[in-house]
Amino acid sequence: MTAKVSEQDARDVAEAAREKDWKRPSFAKELFLGRFDLDLIHPHPTQDAEEAAGSATFLARLREYCAGLDGTVIEREARIPDEYVKGLADLGCFGIKIPTEYGGLGMSAVTYNRALMLAGSVHPSIGALLSAHQSIGVPEPLKQFGTPEQKRAFLPRCAAGAVSAFLLTEPDVGSDPARLACTATPDEDGSYVLDGVKLWTTNGVVAELLVVMARVPKSATTKGGITAFVVEADAPGITVERRNGFMGLRGIENGVTRLHRVRVPAANRIGRDGEGLKIALSTLNTGRLSIPALCTAAGKWALKISREWSAERVQWGRPVGEHAAVASKISFIAATTYAMEAVLDLSAHLADAARNDIRIEAALAKLWASEMAWTVADELIQIRGGRGYETAESLAARGERAVAAEQLLRDLRINRIFEGSTEIMHLLVAREAVDAHLSAAGALADPKAATSAKAKAAAKASGFYAKWLPTLVTGKGQLPRSYGDFGPLATHLRYLERASRKLARSTFYGMTRWQAGLERRQGFLGRVVDIGAELFAMAASCVRARMLGEAAAYELAGTFCAQSRVRVERLFDALWDNTDDADSTLAKGVLAGRYTFVEEGVLDPSEGTGPWIAPWRPGESAEDNLARRYVPSTRD
Ligand SMILES: Cc1cc2nc3c(=O)[nH]c(=O)nc-3n(C[C@H](O)[C@H](O)[C@H](O)COP(=O)(O)OP(=O)(O)OC[C@H]3O[C@@H](n4cnc5c(N)ncnc54)[C@H](O)[C@@H]3O)c2cc1C
């Protein structure tokens, strides 16, 4: 169904959706340019007293309510009981960030993240329900881009518990929205008619409102393009054809939704024709923090379990936590969890204070936390030994504590895939990290540019680099007493300053070595981004310790920085010493079938069970509609 879309088309669509302006400073952007500007994040911002008091009251009520919920019911029945959702709606959990004038709680991103952590610790499916609704569903794009009429019409409903969902993905569209096939055809009466099939719609089965991304065809009156609409989920022509099942998040109501001649009034379009992806990306600037919030929650629980269990379980004459191999895992879980919270809280506070632009920080937080939390959960399972692999239900049946460590791993895995996979986050952040080079180098970095244009660009670039490169040679990190007010952490801040310059120099070398080819060096770019993520986490950890002012926080930050530095040094080495070229060649051989002999000796039970991607056709649904609602309709 999708027209042929080239790699260049995909890049062009991504580039057009990219926000290019920087109205506020960005700590992470500067970090990639070799400017470690600690003043942008230190002193750590704090909540104002009024917000803090309101937040504490709300979180205490939420905690009390959540303590009465049973996550094992969700896991067993693969759905969140309706009364849980009603209870959360009564507490205002569907409108935490919606302004009070529209019936929401009007709270900050910091409070929202803390609420997600609490609710998500009952069962991560509750976290996914709330975040798919508030981070990517109807409330956030409308808050940022909606007209006053749209806000009045939809935000009070969202705050009251009208669950919403975000529908971008299609059978043929995952990481590449250029392939989007769902159409929104303008009709003579001014409305749009939507047609298409949407896949993996979190909340889609139970949603009352949808944000649908559809392509408006180009015409004499519109330049068209991917456009965002608010759609009533019970509009004629909408059928929820499936509810999907996954490795984890067993309680999420994730569906396949067919749209057949669904009429949507023009008043429900968010922004203008063609602005849909830009709106989605802007929404995600802070919306992305919900994943680090749920990852931090996972880390906190993993730490508690590993502490309690490792002190109790005795093998080879000692509690297992006293064996060095297990102790290093406990230290990793503790330090990483502290750092995940540091990254999350700092980014959210910066977003609330509207002091900084945090689009890179939030992307780094999502990327880094989803990867680290996965390792944390894996290490927890190892510490728990055989009991780590056993289900909570089975443990309980044997009379033991129902610790759902294997579930944690299953539930966390998706975080590395959705809301921008790790690979796509690498590309997204790398684009910003090398932006200064791209602007300076211009045609030099453009594979399509003519030789004469390249020569001109080279002259321009040398002007930029003549000014910039000398700034990367020396800095505060080389002065033995700098950052002294950070006490034992000063040594790490000096390292950060030096590493930031080294990172910028390395990016520059990459640029000169590969020029236009740099964009294809995903191994190199991914490592540059990973180094940036570690440096940001170290900086956030130090600044948080300083704010907390407690010895224990300094210890956690110190050990985290030491661990992180080991990873950073490995990444720096791997920038130039790696198997990237050999891997590309080998992978080509694999795809060409050169090594199929290695696959011999096993069966593939999936063979013959269906195509890789199910074909679909627009048109009326022949399936039963599986849509259902948690709460009574909020429509007048
Ligand atoms: C449980 C669940 C919930 C979801 N919820 C929603 C939702 O609410 N709304 C919604 O719209 N979507 C949702 N999704 C879809 C999700 O966002 C996509 O799965 C994700 O964007 C990745 O797309 P894909 O799965 O098609 O992978 P693909 O795009 O097919 O990618 C396959 C692999 O290739 C990599 N890759 C792709 N392109 C590149 C590239 N250019 N360079 C390097 N590597 C690349 C990917 O990282 C991945 O590893 C959900 C998915 C799941 C499983």
Ligand as a Chemical Component Dictionary entry (heavy atoms), coordinates in Angstrom:
data_LIG
# 
_chem_comp.id                   LIG 
_chem_comp.type                 NON-POLYMER 
_chem_comp.pdbx_formal_charge   0 
_chem_comp.three_letter_code    LIG 
# 
loop_
_chem_comp_atom.comp_id 
_chem_comp_atom.atom_id 
_chem_comp_atom.alt_atom_id 
_chem_comp_atom.type_symbol 
_chem_comp_atom.charge 
_chem_comp_atom.model_Cartn_x 
_chem_comp_atom.model_Cartn_y 
_chem_comp_atom.model_Cartn_z 
_chem_comp_atom.pdbx_ordinal 
LIG C1  C1  C 0 4.124  -2.551 23.266 1  
LIG C2  C2  C 0 4.186  -1.500 22.192 2  
LIG C3  C3  C 0 3.524  -0.306 22.359 3  
LIG C4  C4  C 0 3.552  0.659  21.342 4  
LIG N1  N1  N 0 2.802  1.794  21.481 5  
LIG C5  C5  C 0 2.680  2.629  20.418 6  
LIG C6  C6  C 0 1.735  3.708  20.441 7  
LIG O1  O1  O 0 1.051  3.942  21.443 8  
LIG N2  N2  N 0 1.597  4.481  19.324 9  
LIG C7  C7  C 0 2.346  4.260  18.210 10 
LIG O2  O2  O 0 2.190  4.990  17.236 11 
LIG N3  N3  N 0 3.271  3.254  18.162 12 
LIG C8  C8  C 0 3.439  2.435  19.228 13 
LIG N4  N4  N 0 4.324  1.386  19.180 14 
LIG C9  C9  C 0 5.199  1.256  18.042 15 
LIG C10 C10 C 0 6.655  1.571  18.380 16 
LIG O3  O3  O 0 6.795  2.957  18.542 17 
LIG C11 C11 C 0 7.522  0.970  17.269 18 
LIG O4  O4  O 0 7.622  -0.404 17.552 19 
LIG C12 C12 C 0 8.894  1.599  17.191 20 
LIG O5  O5  O 0 8.791  2.897  16.698 21 
LIG C13 C13 C 0 9.836  0.812  16.287 22 
LIG O6  O6  O 0 9.238  0.562  15.058 23 
LIG P1  P1  P 0 9.178  -0.938 14.492 24 
LIG O7  O7  O 0 8.798  -1.823 15.614 25 
LIG O8  O8  O 0 8.353  -0.973 13.302 26 
LIG O9  O9  O 0 10.690 -1.285 14.135 27 
LIG P2  P2  P 0 11.393 -0.997 12.743 28 
LIG O10 O10 O 0 11.289 0.448  12.402 29 
LIG O11 O11 O 0 10.951 -1.992 11.753 30 
LIG O12 O12 O 0 12.911 -1.269 13.117 31 
LIG C14 C14 C 0 13.481 -2.583 13.232 32 
LIG C15 C15 C 0 14.899 -2.411 13.771 33 
LIG O13 O13 O 0 15.673 -1.602 12.882 34 
LIG C16 C16 C 0 16.196 -0.455 13.557 35 
LIG N5  N5  N 0 16.189 0.675  12.642 36 
LIG C17 C17 C 0 15.136 1.165  11.921 37 
LIG N6  N6  N 0 15.528 2.217  11.182 38 
LIG C18 C18 C 0 16.841 2.408  11.433 39 
LIG C19 C19 C 0 17.822 3.333  10.975 40 
LIG N7  N7  N 0 17.532 4.294  10.099 41 
LIG N8  N8  N 0 19.075 3.230  11.461 42 
LIG C20 C20 C 0 19.385 2.280  12.373 43 
LIG N9  N9  N 0 18.532 1.369  12.827 44 
LIG C21 C21 C 0 17.269 1.432  12.360 45 
LIG C22 C22 C 0 15.267 -0.268 14.739 46 
LIG O14 O14 O 0 15.882 0.435  15.802 47 
LIG C23 C23 C 0 14.960 -1.697 15.119 48 
LIG O15 O15 O 0 16.005 -2.212 15.874 49 
LIG C24 C24 C 0 4.316  0.418  20.177 50 
LIG C25 C25 C 0 5.007  -0.779 20.038 51 
LIG C26 C26 C 0 4.938  -1.752 21.004 52 
LIG C27 C27 C 0 5.666  -3.051 20.771 53 
# 
loop_
_chem_comp_bond.comp_id 
_chem_comp_bond.atom_id_1 
_chem_comp_bond.atom_id_2 
_chem_comp_bond.value_order 
_chem_comp_bond.pdbx_ordinal 
LIG C1  C2  SING 1  
LIG C2  C3  SING 2  
LIG C2  C26 DOUB 3  
LIG C3  C4  DOUB 4  
LIG C4  N1  SING 5  
LIG C4  C24 SING 6  
LIG N1  C5  DOUB 7  
LIG C5  C6  SING 8  
LIG C5  C8  SING 9  
LIG C6  O1  DOUB 10 
LIG C6  N2  SING 11 
LIG N2  C7  SING 12 
LIG C7  O2  DOUB 13 
LIG C7  N3  SING 14 
LIG N3  C8  DOUB 15 
LIG C8  N4  SING 16 
LIG N4  C9  SING 17 
LIG N4  C24 SING 18 
LIG C9  C10 SING 19 
LIG C10 O3  SING 20 
LIG C10 C11 SING 21 
LIG C11 O4  SING 22 
LIG C11 C12 SING 23 
LIG C12 O5  SING 24 
LIG C12 C13 SING 25 
LIG C13 O6  SING 26 
LIG O6  P1  SING 27 
LIG P1  O7  DOUB 28 
LIG P1  O8  SING 29 
LIG P1  O9  SING 30 
LIG O9  P2  SING 31 
LIG P2  O10 DOUB 32 
LIG P2  O11 SING 33 
LIG P2  O12 SING 34 
LIG O12 C14 SING 35 
LIG C14 C15 SING 36 
LIG C15 O13 SING 37 
LIG C15 C23 SING 38 
LIG O13 C16 SING 39 
LIG C16 N5  SING 40 
LIG C16 C22 SING 41 
LIG N5  C17 SING 42 
LIG N5  C21 SING 43 
LIG C17 N6  DOUB 44 
LIG N6  C18 SING 45 
LIG C18 C19 SING 46 
LIG C18 C21 DOUB 47 
LIG C19 N7  SING 48 
LIG C19 N8  DOUB 49 
LIG N8  C20 SING 50 
LIG C20 N9  DOUB 51 
LIG N9  C21 SING 52 
LIG C22 O14 SING 53 
LIG C22 C23 SING 54 
LIG C23 O15 SING 55 
LIG C24 C25 DOUB 56 
LIG C25 C26 SING 57 
LIG C26 C27 SING 58 
# 
